[in-house]
């Protein structure tokens, strides 16, 4: 399978920064470990975005190993593009309701 390009919504970058800061505030180096696991998850999505299950309409969610976070993304198959919509804790409601 050919690799897909990955883009991020602006709010996703905020999610990632907030999570990094949260983990670093609790334990030095934990934010870096989170980012490493996130990068591995993004590489897996890049290689085969269809591996994760569909959770909401056409939004797929990939688990970040060792952390209780999911990468929420949409596949634009014709453009070979993945848009990451959120990096969200499994304890939070992604719709805010």
Residue pairs with C-beta under 8 A, 6 or more apart in sequence:
1 47
1 48
2 80
3 46
3 47
3 80
4 45
4 46
4 49
4 75
4 80
4 81
4 82
5 80
5 81
5 82
6 42
6 45
6 46
6 73
6 81
6 82
6 83
6 84
7 81
7 82
7 83
7 84
8 83
8 84
9 83
9 84
9 85
9 86
11 85
11 86
12 84
12 85
12 86
12 87
15 86
15 87
15 88
16 35
16 38
16 87
19 31
19 34
19 69
19 87
19 89
20 31
20 34
20 35
21 31
22 31
23 30
23 31
23 33
23 34
24 30
24 31
24 32
33 66
34 64
34 67
34 69
37 64
37 65
37 66
37 67
38 64
38 69
38 71
38 87
40 65
41 62
41 63
41 64
41 65
41 71
42 71
42 84
44 51
44 62
45 51
45 52
45 62
45 71
45 73
45 82
45 84
46 82
49 60
49 73
49 75
49 82
50 60
50 75
51 62
52 60
52 61
52 62
52 63
52 71
52 73
53 60
53 61
54 60
55 61
55 70
55 72
56 72
56 94
58 74
58 75
59 72
59 73
59 74
59 85
60 72
60 73
60 74
60 75
61 70
61 71
61 72
61 73
62 70
62 71
62 73
63 69
63 70
64 70
64 71
64 87
68 89
68 90
68 91
69 87
69 88
69 89
69 90
70 87
70 88
70 90
71 84
71 86
71 87
72 84
72 85
72 86
72 87
72 88
72 94
73 82
73 83
73 84
73 85
74 82
74 83
74 85
75 81
75 82
76 82
76 83
86 94
88 94
